[in-house]
Amino acid sequence: MSDEWLDNAEVLVLQPLEDSPLPLWELRWHEVTTVQQLADILAPGLISLATRGFVEVRRFHNWPAQWDEGLPLTGDDLARESTRAAVWSDSPEGVVLAAHITEAGRRLL
C-alpha cells in the first residue's frame, strides 16, 4: 500500500475496504478496542478519506443492503454521524453506516 501521505487512521479505515462495502463495525481491528475508542480513532480517518474522495459513506436502516439503497453522507452530516460510538457497534440502534472504497481509493491499495 502506498501510504506515504495517509495518516494511521486513514490506513486503518482504507485497508479493510478492499472487499467493500462494509459496515463500520467491520473496520474493528481487535476486540479489545471499545466502540467509543474505535469511533475516536477511526472517524477522523473516515471523514478525511470521504472528503478526499477515496471512500463513500452511506446510511442504511438495515445491513446487509444494496449499496444504492443507502443515503450518501457527506460534510457535516458525515462528521456528526460517524463520531457517534453507536454507529461503530455491531448491534447498531436503527442506523447502519457503511463505507465503500472508490476508484481513487483503490489506487492507494
Order of alpha helices (4+ residues) and beta strands (2+ residues): alpha-beta-alpha-beta-beta-alpha-beta-alpha
